[in-house]
Amino acid sequence: MENTSASASDTEWTLADFLSTYRYWAVFLSSLLIAVAGQGLSTVFPVISQMAGSSAQTIGIFYFGSTLGWVVGAFLAFIVAGRHGRSALITPILVCAVVAVAFLPAPALWGSPGSLLFFGLILGALRAVFPLASAIFLVGGRPGKIDFGCALTLMSTTILISAFAPVGASWLYGLDLGAVPVVSAFLACLLLAVVLLVPAGNLAFDDAPRPRHKPIAPRRRSPLLVAVILITPPILILLAAVGIRLFQANDVGISGSSIALLLTLLVFAIAVAGFIYLAYWVYRIHGELAGAAPSPRLLTPLAAMLIAILVPLGLPVLVMTLGDLLNERARDRGRGNVVSIAWLGIWSFIVPPVAIAMIQNAANDSYVVGADKAS
């Protein structure tokens, strides 16, 4: 039993291992909900407080408390999350929810410096504990640098998505020019976050990852053809938008004609086809690389496809991971790196089809070398 536990604790988690667990996505989605809720409430909070009679200086106390809350959040993350990860996340959620509910029937609290300081402190702690605790959970799996960086990068996209929260919060506030819709949405996000975290159990990745493989027979493809298929839709969309703009500027009445409608439908159909091909390529490449040689660094094809098309920055992260895997396989065969990780990272964010073509080219070479070795 001692040897078993020791070997399990020494296991290094890969990005694929992280992304194949419920606990990772529970933390991801709850982090997203907390970031959206906190950003949305903080945006309209000054307006709500001013309507309750607060001055600008009084409102500043709330944001001062929110800044101090990061200290509390750091304490929860570094001291509590290591042993009681789920409690470190759920406890501040529940406390923040109770305080928010207390604010609704008591408008005087919106103008009380002490109440605003306490509410800001709790909200700041809540917004701080999730990113810090997430990093601690991931480190517990002893991943490599690239796997840890990619897993944490996906987590950080929750902060980017929360930038859209002010739009929704402003719309909710405009419904009746009061705090009830905004705070109600805030509480709903907190409740959903708790619902996601409760079934997750132990959030630390200190156990052995679950093995998984969905191999597909490898098949070579033209990297140039792959890049052309994927880069054609965005180019056509850009050209169509520029063309319509030019016609409108020159007062040419083509924008409402049947020709414009047909061109629009054609561009839309090509865009949908390109999107489907992207999903198909991500599905196939993960299965084919697993078919060439099983690896714990590979996601199942279906999981990889869903992450690539649904998760922000999911495709660049997957492409970077595949590039590192192909380099590792080349080094195991006594060869140098087959793809530059630096350039792969640049192209992944600027022009993803180029990065995808680089991966396909490296995969083709690995299939040939693998077949030669087998023969």
C-alpha positions as a printed Julia matrix, in Angstrom:
375×3 Matrix{Float64}:
   0.0    0.0     0.0
   2.84   2.39    0.79
   4.49   1.8    -2.58
   1.19   2.37   -4.37
   0.53   5.69   -2.68
   4.09   6.8    -3.25
   3.95   6.04   -6.95
   0.61   7.82   -7.23
   1.94  10.91   -5.5
   5.0   10.95   -7.8
   2.86  10.96  -10.95
   3.21  14.1   -13.06
  -0.05  15.45  -14.38
  -0.24  16.64  -17.98
  -2.53  19.23  -19.52
  -4.64  16.41  -20.95
  -4.96  14.88  -17.49
  -6.16  18.19  -16.03
  -8.67  18.8   -18.8
 -10.08  15.29  -18.46
 -11.29  15.81  -14.88
 -14.53  17.25  -13.55
 -12.68  19.13  -10.79
 -10.72  21.22  -13.3
 -13.84  22.33  -15.14
 -15.69  22.87  -11.86
 -12.99  25.31  -10.76
 -12.87  26.83  -14.25
 -16.61  27.47  -14.49
 -16.97  28.6   -10.87
 -14.03  30.98  -11.41
 -15.81  32.33  -14.47
 -19.04  32.87  -12.55
 -17.25  34.62   -9.69
 -15.24  36.84  -12.05
 -18.36  37.81  -14.02
 -20.38  38.44  -10.86
 -17.68  40.49   -9.18
 -16.85  42.56  -12.25
 -20.5   43.24  -13.02
 -21.39  44.31   -9.49
 -18.28  46.48   -9.12
 -19.18  48.31  -12.33
 -22.62  49.53  -11.28
 -21.87  49.72   -7.55
 -21.0   53.46   -7.62
 -24.32  54.3    -9.29
 -26.29  52.22   -6.79
 -24.45  53.78   -3.86
 -24.94  57.32   -5.14
 -28.68  56.73   -5.45
 -28.58  55.63   -1.79
 -26.97  58.94   -0.85
 -23.3   57.95   -0.74
 -20.61  60.44   -1.64
 -17.67  59.74   -3.94
 -15.36  59.44   -0.93
 -17.67  56.9     0.71
 -17.81  54.81   -2.45
 -14.01  54.82   -2.53
 -14.04  52.99    0.79
 -15.68  50.01   -0.95
 -12.89  49.78   -3.51
 -10.27  50.23   -0.79
 -11.82  47.29    1.06
 -11.85  45.29   -2.18
  -8.11  45.85   -2.54
  -7.49  44.77    1.05
  -9.59  41.7     0.33
  -6.81  40.33   -1.85
  -4.75  39.87    1.31
  -7.53  37.78    2.83
  -7.9   35.87   -0.43
  -4.18  35.14   -0.51
  -4.36  33.83    3.06
  -7.22  31.5     2.15
  -5.42  30.3    -0.96
  -1.98  29.64    0.53
  -2.97  28.51    4.02
  -6.38  26.86    3.68
  -6.6   25.72    0.04
  -3.64  23.38    0.35
  -5.53  21.12    2.77
  -9.17  22.1     2.34
  -9.46  23.32   -1.23
 -13.21  23.14   -1.61
 -13.86  24.84    1.74
 -11.41  27.63    0.84
 -13.52  28.42   -2.21
 -17.05  27.81   -0.95
 -16.74  29.6     2.42
 -16.07  33.11    1.01
 -18.85  32.55   -1.55
 -21.39  31.85    1.18
 -20.21  34.76    3.35
 -20.38  37.14    0.38
 -23.87  35.89   -0.48
 -25.11  36.48    3.07
 -23.71  40.02    3.1
 -25.25  40.79   -0.31
 -28.65  39.54    0.85
 -28.38  41.73    3.95
 -27.75  44.78    1.76
 -30.93  44.38   -0.29
 -33.59  45.19    2.36
 -31.41  47.83    4.08
 -30.66  50.76    1.73
 -28.84  52.56    4.56
 -26.02  50.02    4.32
 -25.17  51.25    0.81
 -24.07  54.54    2.36
 -22.45  53.23    5.54
 -18.61  53.4     5.41
 -18.21  50.44    7.73
 -20.62  48.27    5.75
 -19.04  49.25    2.43
 -15.56  48.47    3.74
 -16.66  45.03    4.96
 -18.53  44.21    1.75
 -15.55  45.29   -0.34
 -13.23  43.2     1.83
 -15.35  40.07    1.35
 -15.81  40.63   -2.39
 -12.09  41.27   -2.88
 -11.2   38.1    -0.99
 -13.64  36.11   -3.11
 -12.19  37.43   -6.37
  -8.61  36.8    -5.2
  -8.9   33.3    -3.78
  -9.96  31.61   -7.04
  -6.96  32.42   -9.29
  -4.47  31.9    -6.48
  -6.02  28.64   -5.27
  -6.29  27.38   -8.86
  -2.54  27.74   -9.3
  -1.96  25.87   -6.03
  -4.27  23.04   -7.11
  -2.43  22.69  -10.43
   1.02  22.72   -8.81
  -0.09  19.79   -6.64
  -0.1   17.61   -9.77
   3.6   18.37  -10.42
   3.07  19.16  -14.1
   5.8   20.24  -16.5
   6.28  23.92  -17.27
   4.3   23.92  -20.5
   1.47  21.8   -19.1
   1.18  24.03  -16.02
   1.38  27.21  -18.08
  -1.28  26.04  -20.53
  -3.64  24.83  -17.8
  -3.26  28.12  -15.92
  -3.67  30.12  -19.14
  -7.04  28.5   -19.76
  -8.02  29.36  -16.19
  -6.99  32.98  -16.74
  -9.41  33.33  -19.64
 -12.17  33.62  -17.04
 -10.79  37.07  -16.19
 -10.83  38.05  -19.87
 -14.43  36.9   -20.31
 -15.5   38.88  -17.25
 -14.67  42.05  -19.18
 -18.08  41.65  -20.85
 -19.86  41.56  -17.47
 -20.31  45.37  -17.21
 -22.54  45.31  -20.29
 -24.93  42.82  -18.69
 -24.8   44.54  -15.31
 -25.62  47.92  -16.87
 -28.55  46.38  -18.72
 -29.87  44.78  -15.52
 -29.52  48.05  -13.64
 -31.49  49.83  -16.35
 -34.46  47.51  -15.88
 -35.74  49.39  -12.84
 -32.83  51.68  -11.87
 -32.3   49.75   -8.66
 -30.0   47.26   -7.0
 -32.38  44.3    -6.95
 -31.77  42.93  -10.5
 -27.99  43.37  -10.27
 -27.65  41.85   -6.81
 -30.03  39.03   -7.77
 -27.87  38.15  -10.77
 -24.82  38.38   -8.51
 -26.38  35.92   -6.05
 -27.41  33.59   -8.89
 -23.78  33.39  -10.07
 -22.63  32.63   -6.52
 -25.23  29.89   -6.14
 -24.26  28.25   -9.44
 -20.6   28.35   -8.43
 -21.39  26.5    -5.19
 -23.48  23.94   -7.09
 -20.51  23.26   -9.38
 -17.97  22.96   -6.57
 -19.91  20.71   -4.18
 -19.68  17.5    -6.32
 -16.01  18.15   -7.16
 -14.7   16.61   -3.93
 -10.97  17.0    -3.41
  -9.77  19.8    -5.68
  -6.06  19.08   -5.27
  -4.45  17.04   -8.03
  -2.43  14.88   -5.64
  -3.72  11.53   -6.87
  -2.9    9.51   -9.99
  -4.6   10.67  -13.22
  -7.06   8.41  -14.95
  -5.7    6.73  -18.12
  -7.57   7.42  -21.32
  -6.96   6.84  -25.03
  -9.03   6.96  -28.21
  -6.54   6.02  -30.94
  -7.25   6.56  -34.64
  -5.15   5.22  -37.53
  -2.62   7.93  -38.52
  -3.05   9.61  -41.9
  -0.83  12.16  -43.6
  -2.32  15.42  -44.93
  -0.92  18.31  -46.9
  -0.07  21.08  -44.41
  -0.57  23.67  -47.14
  -4.05  22.36  -47.95
  -5.0   22.36  -44.27
  -3.85  25.96  -43.9
  -5.68  27.09  -47.05
  -8.95  25.48  -45.98
  -8.82  27.12  -42.57
  -7.59  30.56  -43.64
  -9.99  30.98  -46.59
 -13.19  31.71  -44.56
 -11.79  34.65  -42.52
 -10.22  36.15  -45.66
 -13.52  35.91  -47.55
 -15.42  37.44  -44.64
 -12.93  40.33  -44.5
 -13.12  40.91  -48.26
 -16.94  40.79  -48.2
 -17.09  43.31  -45.35
 -14.66  45.66  -47.13
 -16.56  45.3   -50.43
 -19.92  46.11  -48.88
 -18.37  49.09  -47.11
 -16.92  50.42  -50.36
 -20.22  50.01  -52.19
 -22.03  51.89  -49.45
 -19.46  54.68  -49.53
 -19.91  55.05  -53.3
 -23.72  54.94  -53.02
 -23.91  51.8   -55.12
 -27.19  50.06  -54.43
 -25.84  46.53  -54.26
 -26.13  46.03  -50.5
 -29.83  45.17  -50.68
 -29.79  43.3   -54.0
 -30.17  39.59  -54.59
 -26.51  39.39  -55.64
 -25.4   40.69  -52.25
 -27.7   38.2   -50.53
 -26.29  35.28  -52.51
 -22.71  36.38  -51.83
 -23.49  36.7   -48.13
 -25.0   33.22  -48.02
 -22.01  31.82  -49.91
 -19.5   33.4   -47.53
 -21.54  32.19  -44.55
 -21.61  28.63  -45.93
 -17.85  28.68  -46.48
 -17.31  29.99  -42.94
 -19.45  27.19  -41.49
 -17.58  24.62  -43.58
 -14.25  25.99  -42.35
 -15.44  25.82  -38.75
 -16.56  22.21  -39.23
 -13.21  21.33  -40.78
 -11.4   22.89  -37.82
 -13.39  20.72  -35.42
 -12.72  17.69  -37.66
  -8.97  18.39  -37.78
  -8.66  18.8   -34.0
 -10.61  15.57  -33.49
  -8.52  13.6   -35.98
  -5.06  14.87  -35.04
  -5.48  13.94  -31.37
  -6.74  10.47  -32.25
  -4.07   9.92  -34.89
  -1.21  10.95  -32.62
  -2.59   8.56  -29.99
  -2.77   5.86  -32.67
   0.86   6.46  -33.63
   2.02   6.24  -30.01
  -0.14   6.41  -26.85
   0.67   9.32  -24.56
  -0.81  10.66  -21.3
  -0.38  14.14  -22.78
  -3.11  13.56  -25.35
  -6.76  14.35  -24.76
  -9.45  12.15  -26.18
 -10.46  13.43  -29.64
 -13.95  14.49  -28.53
 -12.69  16.4   -25.49
 -10.03  18.16  -27.59
 -12.59  19.16  -30.2
 -14.99  20.62  -27.62
 -12.22  22.57  -25.89
 -10.89  23.96  -29.17
 -14.25  25.35  -30.28
 -15.84  26.28  -26.94
 -13.06  27.41  -24.57
 -11.41  30.81  -25.13
  -7.72  30.32  -26.02
  -8.43  26.59  -26.09
  -7.11  26.1   -29.64
  -3.76  27.89  -29.11
  -3.18  25.96  -25.89
  -3.92  22.62  -27.57
  -1.67  23.47  -30.52
   1.2   24.42  -28.21
   0.78  21.17  -26.29
   0.81  19.11  -29.49
   3.97  20.89  -30.64
   5.74  20.1   -27.38
   4.59  16.47  -27.6
   5.91  16.11  -31.17
   9.25  17.62  -30.16
   9.44  15.19  -27.26
   8.8   12.23  -29.57
  11.47  13.48  -31.98
  14.02  13.78  -29.16
  13.2   10.24  -28.02
  14.18   9.08  -31.53
  17.48  10.93  -31.37
  16.39  13.86  -33.53
  16.16  17.59  -32.83
  12.99  19.6   -32.36
  10.65  19.3   -35.35
   8.77  22.53  -34.63
   9.73  25.81  -32.98
   7.62  26.34  -29.88
   8.29  30.09  -29.96
   7.04  30.49  -33.54
   4.22  28.05  -32.9
   3.05  30.19  -29.99
   3.22  33.38  -32.09
   1.29  31.93  -35.01
  -1.23  30.27  -32.68
  -2.4   33.71  -31.52
  -1.9   35.71  -34.73
  -2.82  33.29  -37.55
  -3.89  29.91  -36.11
  -4.08  28.13  -39.53
  -0.31  28.6   -39.92
   0.32  27.0   -36.51
  -2.05  24.16  -37.41
  -0.14  23.57  -40.65
   3.11  23.43  -38.65
   1.6   20.77  -36.38
   0.31  18.77  -39.35
   3.74  18.87  -41.02
   5.47  17.69  -37.84
   2.84  14.98  -37.37
   3.39  13.73  -40.94
   7.12  13.41  -40.26
   6.49  11.56  -37.01
   4.24   9.06  -38.8
   6.95   8.33  -41.39
   9.72   7.96  -38.8
   7.48   5.79  -36.65
   6.68   3.52  -39.59
  10.38   3.22  -40.46
  11.19   2.29  -36.89
   8.43  -0.32  -36.84
   9.67  -1.92  -40.07
